[in-house]
């Protein structure tokens, strides 16, 4: 399928390796000219040569987008070289692991700068260019752990990735009149050479095999190319009606996280407190309703529930609802 990206111009942050490089290559294959940035100049030049093999122009800039002046430089040099900016891929990111109680203000500030503020500044900087030329596309590369709990030690990562998704949604509303579409993509566990999952696979193959069996419904890690293909589509006019969306690219991993949390933690909980139960119900509804793919399941569950007070005492109806939720889940999985 021709995505209609020939002669378009895209900025990709963190474009020298991993998902960012994969996105840049996917766009290059569609004929899109590129400005890529990273801090490692050597890796950046090597990546640029791979992209030029697709007969597109590539502007590699070794800089740090957490520095406001360098983020501005990226946008201005791209506009100066190509005369336009059609696509911004906010990909660069990182993490500072640690239990929440042990994290410091500096830990938070560094990752907020990297995972959120760099993207905020770049997005603000490209908007005037996109508005002037009649539209564009901005895509945030978040994570499924911006939607669900990523486990212990990921407080800063989860928080900033959630913020990216939320920011994309409000930007989509505000920029729609200017024909600027804004979306986010939430990859699951993606393996690529030199990446964190690749290192873990080499260090603990048996443990990772168990993780994949337990957490990955498709039975494997995702690839950079699978994420890049979705991003390329969202960047194109083929996705002209898609804005404000967060697209999971995770092989069902996030669904596994949701059901594991509901089935084995909350539904086995024996606390009969009305308020505690209502809180659990509200939390699960919020999780499900955030994902449009669960709308059919939600409607099925709600049809099974009776909301008439005469059929359930005020203290029992929340637990009855949870029971219906569990039955609906079992039925949908058959």
C-alpha positions as CSV (number, residue, x, y, z in Angstrom):
1,X,0.0,0.0,0.0
2,X,1.3,3.4,-1.0
3,X,0.9,5.6,2.1
4,X,1.3,8.8,0.1
5,X,4.4,10.0,2.1
6,X,6.7,10.7,-0.9
7,X,8.4,14.1,-0.5
8,X,7.0,14.6,3.0
9,X,9.4,15.7,5.7
10,X,9.6,14.0,9.1
11,X,11.5,14.7,12.3
12,X,12.3,11.6,14.4
13,X,14.0,12.0,17.8
14,X,16.1,9.1,19.0
15,X,16.5,8.0,15.4
16,X,19.9,6.2,15.6
17,X,18.7,2.9,17.1
18,X,15.8,0.8,18.2
19,X,12.2,1.9,17.6
20,X,13.2,5.4,16.4
21,X,15.5,4.1,13.8
22,X,12.9,1.6,12.7
23,X,10.3,4.3,12.3
24,X,12.8,6.4,10.3
25,X,13.5,3.5,8.0
26,X,9.8,2.8,7.5
27,X,9.2,6.4,6.5
28,X,12.3,6.4,4.2
29,X,10.9,3.3,2.4
30,X,7.8,5.4,1.7
31,X,9.9,8.2,0.2
32,X,9.8,10.5,3.1
33,X,12.7,12.9,3.7
34,X,14.1,12.8,7.3
35,X,15.7,14.8,10.0
36,X,16.9,12.4,12.7
37,X,18.7,13.3,16.0
38,X,20.5,11.5,18.7
39,X,23.4,12.1,21.1
40,X,25.7,9.5,19.6
41,X,27.1,11.1,16.4
42,X,28.7,7.9,15.1
43,X,25.6,5.8,15.4
44,X,23.6,8.6,13.9
45,X,25.7,8.8,10.8
46,X,25.5,5.0,10.3
47,X,21.8,5.1,10.6
48,X,21.5,8.0,8.2
49,X,23.5,6.0,5.5
50,X,21.0,3.1,5.9
51,X,18.1,5.5,5.3
52,X,19.8,7.2,2.3
53,X,19.9,3.8,0.6
54,X,16.1,4.4,0.0
55,X,17.0,7.5,-2.1
56,X,15.7,10.0,0.4
57,X,17.4,13.1,1.9
58,X,18.5,12.7,5.5
59,X,19.6,15.4,7.9
60,X,21.4,13.8,10.9
61,X,21.8,16.1,13.9
62,X,23.8,15.1,16.9
63,X,22.1,17.0,19.7
64,X,20.3,16.6,23.0
65,X,16.6,17.5,22.8
66,X,16.3,17.9,26.5
67,X,18.2,21.2,26.0
68,X,15.7,23.8,24.9
69,X,18.1,25.6,22.5
70,X,19.0,22.3,20.8
71,X,15.4,21.3,20.4
72,X,14.7,24.6,18.7
73,X,17.8,24.1,16.6
74,X,16.5,20.7,15.4
75,X,13.2,22.3,14.2
76,X,14.8,25.4,12.6
77,X,17.5,23.4,10.7
78,X,14.9,21.0,9.4
79,X,12.6,23.7,8.2
80,X,15.6,25.6,6.7
81,X,16.9,22.5,4.8
82,X,13.6,21.1,3.6
83,X,11.3,24.1,3.6
84,X,8.5,22.3,5.5
85,X,7.8,19.9,8.4
86,X,5.0,17.4,7.9
87,X,5.6,14.9,10.6
88,X,7.0,14.9,14.1
89,X,7.8,11.6,15.8
90,X,8.4,12.2,19.5
91,X,10.3,9.0,20.2
92,X,13.2,9.7,22.5
93,X,12.8,8.4,26.0
94,X,14.3,6.6,29.0
95,X,13.9,5.6,32.6
96,X,15.4,5.8,36.0
97,X,14.5,2.7,37.9
98,X,13.8,2.7,41.6
99,X,11.1,2.1,44.2
100,X,8.9,5.3,44.5
101,X,10.0,6.0,48.0
102,X,13.7,6.0,47.1
103,X,13.4,8.3,44.0
104,X,14.7,11.8,44.3
105,X,13.6,15.1,42.8
106,X,16.5,15.0,40.5
107,X,15.5,11.5,39.2
108,X,12.0,12.9,38.4
109,X,13.3,16.1,36.8
110,X,15.7,14.2,34.5
111,X,13.1,11.8,33.2
112,X,10.4,14.3,33.0
113,X,12.7,16.4,30.8
114,X,13.5,13.4,28.6
115,X,10.1,11.8,28.4
116,X,7.8,14.8,28.4
117,X,9.3,18.3,28.2
118,X,11.5,17.5,25.2
119,X,8.4,16.4,23.3
120,X,6.4,19.4,24.6
121,X,9.0,21.9,23.3
122,X,9.4,20.2,20.0
123,X,5.6,19.9,19.4
124,X,5.2,23.6,20.2
125,X,8.0,24.5,17.8
126,X,6.6,22.5,14.8
127,X,3.0,23.7,15.2
128,X,3.5,27.1,13.4
129,X,5.2,25.3,10.5
130,X,2.4,22.7,10.2
131,X,-0.4,25.3,10.6
132,X,1.2,27.5,7.9
133,X,1.3,24.6,5.4
134,X,-2.2,23.4,6.1
135,X,-1.7,20.5,8.4
136,X,0.6,17.7,9.7
137,X,0.9,14.8,12.1
138,X,2.5,14.5,15.5
139,X,3.0,11.1,17.1
140,X,4.1,10.3,20.6
141,X,5.8,7.0,21.2
142,X,4.6,6.1,24.7
143,X,4.3,2.6,26.2
144,X,1.6,0.2,27.4
145,X,3.0,1.0,30.8
146,X,1.6,4.4,30.3
147,X,-1.8,2.8,30.4
148,X,-1.3,-0.1,32.8
149,X,1.0,-0.7,35.7
150,X,4.5,-1.6,34.6
151,X,5.5,-3.2,37.9
152,X,7.8,-2.2,40.7
153,X,10.5,0.4,40.1
154,X,8.8,2.1,37.2
155,X,7.0,5.0,39.0
156,X,8.7,7.7,37.0
157,X,8.5,5.8,33.7
158,X,4.8,5.0,34.1
159,X,3.9,8.6,35.1
160,X,5.7,10.2,32.2
161,X,4.4,7.8,29.6
162,X,0.9,8.3,30.9
163,X,1.4,12.1,30.6
164,X,2.5,11.6,26.9
165,X,-0.8,9.9,26.1
166,X,-2.9,12.5,27.9
167,X,-1.0,15.3,26.2
168,X,-1.5,13.8,22.8
169,X,-5.3,13.6,23.4
170,X,-5.7,17.3,24.4
171,X,-3.4,18.4,21.6
172,X,-5.5,16.5,19.2
173,X,-8.6,18.5,20.2
174,X,-6.9,21.9,20.2
175,X,-5.1,21.4,16.9
176,X,-7.9,19.7,14.9
177,X,-9.1,23.0,13.4
178,X,-5.7,23.4,11.9
179,X,-5.7,19.9,10.4
180,X,-2.9,18.7,12.6
181,X,-3.5,15.2,13.8
182,X,-2.0,14.1,17.1
183,X,-1.8,10.4,18.2
184,X,0.2,8.2,20.5
185,X,1.5,4.7,20.1
186,X,1.9,2.4,23.1
187,X,4.4,-0.4,22.3
188,X,4.6,-3.5,24.5
189,X,7.8,-5.4,25.1
190,X,9.9,-4.9,21.9
191,X,13.1,-6.8,21.3
192,X,15.9,-5.4,19.1
193,X,19.7,-5.9,19.1
194,X,21.3,-4.1,22.0
195,X,18.0,-3.2,23.6
196,X,17.0,-3.9,27.2
197,X,14.9,-6.9,26.3
198,X,17.6,-8.4,24.1
199,X,20.1,-8.1,27.0
200,X,17.7,-9.8,29.4
201,X,17.1,-12.6,26.9
202,X,20.8,-13.3,26.8
203,X,21.3,-13.0,30.5
204,X,18.3,-15.1,31.6
205,X,16.8,-17.1,28.7
206,X,14.8,-19.4,30.9
207,X,13.3,-16.6,33.0
208,X,12.4,-14.6,29.9
209,X,10.9,-17.7,28.3
210,X,8.6,-17.9,31.3
211,X,7.8,-14.2,31.1
212,X,6.8,-14.5,27.4
213,X,4.6,-17.5,28.1
214,X,2.9,-15.8,31.0
215,X,2.5,-12.2,29.7
216,X,2.5,-12.4,25.9
217,X,-0.6,-13.9,24.3
218,X,1.1,-14.2,20.9
219,X,4.0,-16.0,22.5
220,X,6.8,-13.7,21.4
221,X,8.3,-10.2,21.7
222,X,7.3,-7.5,19.2
223,X,9.7,-6.2,16.6
224,X,10.7,-2.7,15.8
225,X,9.3,-3.1,12.3
226,X,5.8,-3.9,13.7
227,X,5.8,-0.7,15.7
228,X,7.2,1.3,12.8
229,X,4.5,0.1,10.4
230,X,1.8,1.4,12.7
231,X,3.5,4.7,13.1
232,X,4.0,5.1,9.4
233,X,0.3,4.5,8.8
234,X,-0.7,7.1,11.5
235,X,1.7,9.6,9.9
236,X,0.0,9.2,6.5
237,X,-3.2,10.5,5.1
238,X,-4.5,6.9,5.1
239,X,-5.2,7.7,8.8
240,X,-6.8,11.0,8.0
241,X,-9.7,10.4,10.5
242,X,-7.5,9.2,13.3
243,X,-6.6,11.7,15.9
244,X,-6.5,11.7,19.7
245,X,-6.0,7.9,19.7
246,X,-3.6,5.8,21.6
247,X,-2.8,2.6,19.6
248,X,-1.4,-0.4,21.5
249,X,1.2,-2.4,19.5
250,X,1.8,-5.2,22.1
251,X,0.5,-8.5,20.9
252,X,-2.2,-8.5,23.5
253,X,0.3,-7.9,26.4
254,X,-1.7,-5.1,28.0
255,X,-4.9,-7.2,28.0
256,X,-2.9,-9.9,29.8
257,X,-1.9,-7.3,32.4
258,X,-5.5,-6.2,32.9
259,X,-7.1,-9.6,33.2
260,X,-4.3,-10.9,35.5
261,X,-4.9,-7.9,37.8
262,X,-8.7,-8.3,37.9
263,X,-8.8,-12.1,38.1
264,X,-6.2,-12.9,40.6
265,X,-6.1,-9.8,42.8
266,X,-9.3,-7.9,43.1
267,X,-11.9,-10.6,42.4
268,X,-10.4,-12.9,45.1
269,X,-10.4,-10.0,47.6
270,X,-12.6,-10.7,50.6
271,X,-13.0,-7.1,51.7
272,X,-16.8,-6.5,51.9
273,X,-16.5,-2.8,52.5
274,X,-18.9,-0.9,50.2
275,X,-16.6,1.9,49.5
276,X,-13.6,-0.3,48.9
277,X,-15.6,-2.4,46.4
278,X,-17.0,0.6,44.6
279,X,-13.5,2.0,44.2
280,X,-12.4,-1.3,42.7
281,X,-15.4,-1.3,40.3
282,X,-14.7,2.3,39.2
283,X,-11.0,1.5,38.6
284,X,-11.7,-1.5,36.4
285,X,-14.4,0.4,34.5
286,X,-12.0,3.2,33.8
287,X,-9.3,0.8,32.6
288,X,-11.7,-1.0,30.3
289,X,-13.5,2.1,28.9
290,X,-10.2,3.7,28.0
291,X,-9.6,0.9,25.5
292,X,-12.2,1.1,22.7
293,X,-11.6,-2.5,21.8
294,X,-13.3,-3.5,25.0
295,X,-16.5,-1.7,24.2
296,X,-18.3,-4.9,23.1
297,X,-17.2,-6.7,26.2
298,X,-18.4,-3.9,28.4
299,X,-21.8,-3.8,26.8
300,X,-22.1,-7.6,27.2
301,X,-21.2,-7.3,30.9
302,X,-23.6,-4.4,31.6
303,X,-26.5,-6.3,30.0
304,X,-25.9,-9.1,32.5
305,X,-26.0,-6.7,35.4
306,X,-29.2,-5.6,37.2
307,X,-29.1,-2.1,38.6
308,X,-32.5,-2.2,40.3
309,X,-32.0,-1.7,44.0
310,X,-34.8,-4.1,44.9
311,X,-32.8,-7.0,43.5
312,X,-29.7,-6.3,45.6
313,X,-29.1,-4.6,48.9
314,X,-27.0,-1.4,48.8
315,X,-24.1,-3.4,50.5
316,X,-24.3,-6.3,48.1
317,X,-24.7,-4.8,44.6
318,X,-21.0,-3.9,44.1
319,X,-20.0,-7.5,44.8
320,X,-22.7,-8.8,42.5
321,X,-21.4,-6.5,39.8
322,X,-17.9,-7.9,40.2
323,X,-19.3,-11.4,40.0
324,X,-21.0,-10.5,36.7
325,X,-17.8,-8.9,35.5
326,X,-15.9,-12.1,36.1
327,X,-18.6,-14.2,34.4
328,X,-18.6,-11.9,31.4
329,X,-14.8,-12.2,31.2
330,X,-14.9,-15.9,31.2
331,X,-17.6,-16.0,28.6
332,X,-15.7,-13.7,26.3
333,X,-12.5,-15.8,26.5
334,X,-14.2,-18.9,25.3
